Amino acid sequence: MQLCHCQQGRAARWHSHRLYGPCACKDHAMNTKCLYLSLCAGIFGMSLLAVAAMPWLVFTINLTKSLPGTFYVIHKGGSLSKGDLIAYRWHGGATYPAGTTFIKRVAGVPGDTVKRDGTAFFVNDQYIGVAQPFSKAGVPLAPAKGGPIQPGEYFVATPNPDSLDSRYALTGNVKQVDVIGRAYEVF
């Protein structure tokens, strides 16, 4: 027999506790109910917030190692600058179906010049990376061509050497019509 902590400070009342079970007294049942209701209210509130934000925000998960993050929030619309993370819809090809959301870093904007030296790529003389001859799945990959980035297009890349990005003809420059928005890493 031990004194229940909910009874401390009141007239001492002794009752037994099960060795592995919760206290069966009224105050504990009330606290459990309040905790449960608070948790339900929190989940409901977060759900309302998510639904209200849907016109402007999208959530996505990165399943590859092209970027360090796993969970991203995408702000639809807005302007993009060099260095921003961009989310766009993949047109299909390689091992990814059309409509897959890709997240990459904007390495070049309209007016910048992409230079290709063999399989090495540069944007305004800043080294971007080397195009690999094959994807990790064994799909042959042709390097993209160099030249000026046209209005309404972005050159995208990541530091990962296996990233399927604008270094490849299959991807090319990302067109503005395919852009979902700016991405932000959550974790």
C-alpha positions as CSV (number, residue, x, y, z in Angstrom):
1,M,0.0,0.0,0.0
2,Q,1.2,3.5,-0.8
3,L,-0.2,7.0,-0.8
4,C,-1.4,8.1,-4.2
5,H,0.3,11.3,-5.3
6,C,-3.1,12.8,-6.2
7,Q,-4.1,12.5,-2.6
8,Q,-1.0,14.2,-1.2
9,G,-1.9,17.4,0.7
10,R,-5.4,16.2,1.4
11,A,-6.6,13.9,4.1
12,A,-4.4,10.8,3.6
13,R,-6.2,8.0,2.0
14,W,-4.5,4.7,1.5
15,H,-5.3,2.6,-1.5
16,S,-3.5,-0.1,-3.4
17,H,-2.0,0.3,-6.9
18,R,-1.6,-2.4,-9.4
19,L,2.1,-3.0,-9.9
20,Y,2.1,-2.2,-13.6
21,G,-1.3,-0.3,-14.1
22,P,-2.3,3.3,-13.7
23,C,-4.0,4.7,-10.7
24,A,-7.7,4.2,-10.7
25,C,-8.6,7.2,-8.7
26,K,-11.0,9.9,-10.1
27,D,-8.3,12.7,-10.4
28,H,-6.1,10.5,-12.7
29,A,-9.0,9.6,-14.9
30,M,-9.9,13.3,-15.2
31,N,-6.2,14.2,-16.1
32,T,-6.1,11.4,-18.8
33,K,-9.4,12.7,-20.3
34,C,-8.1,16.3,-20.4
35,L,-4.9,15.2,-22.0
36,Y,-6.8,13.2,-24.6
37,L,-9.1,16.1,-25.4
38,S,-6.2,18.5,-25.7
39,L,-4.4,16.1,-28.0
40,C,-7.5,15.8,-30.2
41,A,-8.0,19.6,-30.3
42,G,-4.4,20.1,-31.3
43,I,-4.6,17.6,-34.1
44,F,-7.9,19.2,-35.3
45,G,-6.3,22.7,-35.2
46,M,-3.2,21.6,-37.1
47,S,-5.5,20.0,-39.7
48,L,-7.5,23.2,-40.2
49,L,-4.3,25.2,-40.5
50,A,-3.0,22.7,-43.2
51,V,-6.3,22.9,-45.2
52,A,-6.3,26.7,-44.9
53,A,-2.7,26.9,-46.2
54,M,-3.3,24.5,-49.2
55,P,-3.6,27.2,-51.8
56,W,-0.1,28.5,-50.9
57,L,1.8,25.6,-49.4
58,V,2.5,22.0,-50.4
59,F,4.4,19.4,-48.4
60,T,6.7,16.9,-50.0
61,I,9.2,14.2,-49.1
62,N,12.7,13.8,-50.7
63,L,13.4,10.0,-51.1
64,T,16.8,10.5,-52.8
65,K,20.2,11.6,-51.6
66,S,20.4,14.5,-54.0
67,L,19.7,17.0,-51.2
68,P,20.3,16.5,-47.4
69,G,16.8,17.1,-46.3
70,T,13.9,14.7,-46.2
71,F,10.8,16.8,-45.6
72,Y,10.1,20.1,-47.5
73,V,7.5,22.8,-47.6
74,I,6.8,24.3,-51.0
75,H,5.6,27.9,-51.2
76,K,3.6,28.1,-54.5
77,G,4.3,31.0,-56.8
78,G,6.6,33.8,-55.9
79,S,9.9,34.8,-57.5
80,L,13.0,32.6,-57.6
81,S,16.6,33.7,-57.3
82,K,19.9,31.9,-57.8
83,G,20.6,29.7,-54.8
84,D,16.9,29.1,-53.9
85,L,15.5,25.6,-53.7
86,I,13.0,25.0,-56.4
87,A,10.2,22.4,-56.7
88,Y,9.1,21.4,-60.1
89,R,7.1,18.7,-61.9
90,W,9.2,16.2,-63.8
91,H,8.2,15.7,-67.4
92,G,8.9,11.9,-67.2
93,G,11.8,9.8,-68.3
94,A,14.6,7.7,-66.8
95,T,13.1,5.8,-63.9
96,Y,10.7,8.6,-62.7
97,P,7.1,8.9,-63.9
98,A,5.7,12.2,-65.2
99,G,4.4,14.6,-62.5
100,T,7.0,13.5,-59.9
101,T,8.0,16.5,-57.7
102,F,11.7,17.2,-58.0
103,I,13.6,19.6,-55.7
104,K,16.9,21.1,-56.8
105,R,18.9,24.3,-56.2
106,V,18.6,27.1,-58.8
107,A,22.2,27.4,-60.2
108,G,21.3,29.6,-63.2
109,V,18.6,32.2,-64.0
110,P,17.6,33.8,-67.3
111,G,20.5,35.8,-68.8
112,D,23.2,33.5,-67.2
113,T,25.5,31.5,-69.5
114,V,26.0,27.7,-69.1
115,K,29.3,26.5,-70.3
116,R,30.1,22.9,-71.0
117,D,33.7,21.7,-71.0
118,G,33.6,18.0,-71.9
119,T,31.3,16.7,-69.2
120,A,32.0,19.5,-66.7
121,F,29.4,22.3,-66.3
122,F,29.8,25.9,-65.3
123,V,27.3,28.8,-64.9
124,N,28.9,32.2,-65.4
125,D,32.3,30.5,-64.9
126,Q,31.2,29.0,-61.6
127,Y,31.8,25.2,-61.4
128,I,28.6,23.2,-61.1
129,G,29.6,19.6,-61.5
130,V,30.3,16.8,-63.9
131,A,27.6,14.9,-65.9
132,Q,27.8,11.1,-65.4
133,P,27.5,8.8,-68.4
134,F,24.9,6.6,-66.7
135,S,22.3,7.0,-63.9
136,K,22.5,4.9,-60.8
137,A,19.9,2.7,-62.4
138,G,22.1,2.2,-65.4
139,V,20.2,4.5,-67.8
140,P,22.5,6.1,-70.3
141,L,22.6,9.9,-69.8
142,A,23.7,12.5,-72.4
143,P,25.1,15.8,-71.2
144,A,23.1,18.9,-71.9
145,K,24.3,21.7,-74.2
146,G,25.7,25.0,-73.0
147,G,24.5,28.4,-73.9
148,P,22.5,31.3,-72.5
149,I,19.6,30.5,-70.2
150,Q,16.4,31.8,-71.9
151,P,13.6,33.8,-70.2
152,G,11.3,31.6,-68.3
153,E,13.9,28.9,-67.7
154,Y,16.2,27.9,-64.8
155,F,19.4,25.8,-64.7
156,V,19.0,23.5,-61.6
157,A,21.6,21.4,-59.9
158,T,22.7,19.9,-56.6
159,P,26.1,19.1,-55.2
160,N,25.4,15.4,-55.4
161,P,27.2,13.9,-58.3
162,D,24.3,11.4,-59.0
163,S,21.6,14.1,-59.1
164,L,19.4,14.1,-62.2
165,D,19.5,17.8,-63.0
166,S,20.1,20.4,-65.7
167,R,23.5,18.9,-66.5
168,Y,21.7,16.3,-68.5
169,A,19.8,16.6,-71.8
170,L,17.0,14.5,-70.4
171,T,16.3,17.3,-67.8
172,G,17.6,20.4,-69.5
173,N,16.6,23.8,-68.2
174,V,13.5,23.7,-66.0
175,K,10.7,25.8,-67.6
176,Q,8.6,28.2,-65.6
177,V,5.4,26.4,-66.4
178,D,6.8,23.3,-64.6
179,V,7.7,25.2,-61.5
180,I,5.6,24.5,-58.4
181,G,7.3,27.1,-56.2
182,R,10.2,27.7,-53.8
183,A,11.0,24.9,-51.5
184,Y,12.2,25.1,-47.9
185,E,13.8,22.3,-46.0
186,V,12.0,21.4,-42.7
187,F,14.3,18.5,-41.7
